[in-house]
Amino acid sequence: MRFFLFLFLAFFMNGIAVLAQTPSIQDLNSQALASKNNDEDLKARTLYGQACDAGDENACWHAAQIYVKGEDYKKHKKISQAYHKKACDGGIPEGCHNYAISLIERFSDTFDPVLARSYLSKGCDSDVPKSCLLYGHMLKDGLGGGTDFGLARHSYRKACDTQRAFKACTLYSEMLAKGEGGEVDYKKARKVSKKTCTEGYLEDACYQYATYLEKGLGGKENIAEAIKLYSMSCDNVFAKSCFAYGQLLSAGKGVVLDMKQARMLFEKACEYRVGDEGADGCNRVGFMQRNGIGGSIDLYQARNSLSLACDSKIADACLQYAEMVANGQGGEPDEYLAADGFRKACDLGLSEACSRVKQ
């Protein structure tokens, strides 16, 4: 009996000794922070990991973040993911967001847009603006599930309502103006884009607000103010604004007709070539260069500009380009390239080009 009592006491005392030697969560976090401050990231992430395994979700977040920023992230990505998931499940919304991001990284062996979408939803529900923004993207584009424009619009609005989530505001304004996910509301769209342009200085928001001003959508028409905004965002390499400003100048709408300046703006839009307006800029400047409008005739540059516009599937540009190539304008004649240009224009709906294909 005494022998068994002795064994019990020995095991009990040994357990106490082990517990005494086991650092507390507080101690682990303190040691981890000290290691991190001394640039000992490997040691810090190990200590935070131990604190995480002991039940501290904040430590899970810190451990995951150190792994993400480490040079060996790819090697330890799954460990980072596990810590971010633990942080999320423990009530840290940023953990939900980062876990979702890791699931939609390109060429990832853990690619899972369905799961990512569910965790972005959690992040958005907890008022993480970037989660709402990405969740809106996935809902609108049908990634990781079906499309839901109504919920996408709500997600963008939620992100927009949070300070400095300006990209979401631009997308929210766009959906309001198009009536996507709800009723058309130009007045609100204009208000949102104005705030975003004024506070966020985003070129696309300023372009958006300028279009409302130019067309009198959601309020009074103000072409003079629209021109200022088009000019500003064009200077910041935004093709849509360059094209819109060029359109006003070439039509003399609310401003003195100026074909020379319009040509320069269309050339800028073509140079930046982002979106449909960039391609339209190539088409417009190509026509002007070919015909000497707003400046001297430049057949070589016209041929290049029209080629770029044709590559973006602008039928008229393909026809003009094909005519120039067939006639040797701006370069050597090329029967094959000319036929290809006429064929593209025909496929894009220009009947007059179709007759040239038959020839």
PELINHU-V553931 format. One record per backbone hydrogen bond with DSSP energy under -1.0 kcal/mol. CO is the residue of the C=O (numbers start at 1). NH is the residue of the N-H. Records with the same first field share a line. If there is no record, write none. Layout:
BEGIN
CO: NH / NH
END
This chain:
BEGIN
1: 5
2: 6
3: 7
4: 8
5: 9
6: 10
7: 11
8: 12
9: 13
10: 14
11: 15
12: 16
13: 17
14: 18
15: 19
16: 20
17: 21
18: 22
24: 28
25: 29
26: 30
27: 31
28: 32
29: 33
30: 34
31: 35
32: 36
33: 37
34: 38
35: 40
36: 39
40: 44
41: 45
42: 46
43: 47
44: 48
45: 49
46: 50
47: 51
48: 52
49: 53
50: 54
51: 56
52: 55
56: 60
57: 61
58: 62
59: 63
60: 64
61: 65
62: 66
63: 67
64: 68
65: 69
70: 73
72: 76
76: 80
77: 81
78: 82
79: 83
80: 84
81: 85
82: 86
83: 87
84: 88
85: 89
86: 90
87: 92
88: 91
92: 95
93: 97
94: 98
95: 99
96: 100
97: 101
98: 102
101: 104
103: 112
105: 108
108: 111
112: 116
113: 117
114: 118
115: 119
116: 120
117: 121
118: 122
119: 123
120: 124
121: 125
122: 126
123: 128
124: 127
128: 132
129: 133
130: 134
131: 135
132: 136
133: 137
134: 138
135: 139
136: 140
137: 141
138: 143
139: 148
148: 152
149: 153
150: 154
151: 155
152: 156
153: 157
154: 158
155: 159
156: 160
157: 161
162: 165
164: 166
165: 169
166: 170
167: 171
168: 172
169: 173
170: 174
171: 175
172: 176
173: 177
174: 178
175: 179 / 180
176: 185
185: 189
186: 190
187: 191
188: 192
189: 193
190: 194
191: 195
192: 196
193: 197
194: 198
195: 199
196: 200
202: 206
203: 207
204: 208
205: 209
206: 210
207: 211
208: 212
209: 213
210: 214
211: 215
212: 217
213: 222
222: 226
223: 227
224: 228
225: 229
226: 230
227: 231
228: 232
229: 233
230: 234
231: 235
233: 238
234: 237
238: 242
239: 243
240: 244
241: 245
242: 246
243: 247
244: 248
245: 249
246: 250
247: 251
248: 252 / 253
249: 258
258: 262
259: 263
260: 264
261: 265
262: 266
263: 267
264: 268
265: 269
266: 270
267: 271
268: 272
269: 273
275: 279
276: 280
277: 281
278: 282
279: 283
280: 284
281: 285
282: 286
283: 287
284: 288
285: 289
286: 290
287: 291
288: 293
289: 298
298: 302
299: 303
300: 304
301: 305
302: 306
303: 307
304: 308
305: 309
306: 310
307: 311
309: 314
310: 313
314: 318
315: 319
316: 320
317: 321
318: 322
319: 323
320: 324
321: 325
322: 326
323: 327
324: 329
325: 334
334: 338
335: 339
336: 340
337: 341
338: 342
339: 343
340: 344
341: 345
342: 346
343: 347
344: 348
345: 350
346: 349
350: 354
351: 355
353: 357
354: 358
END
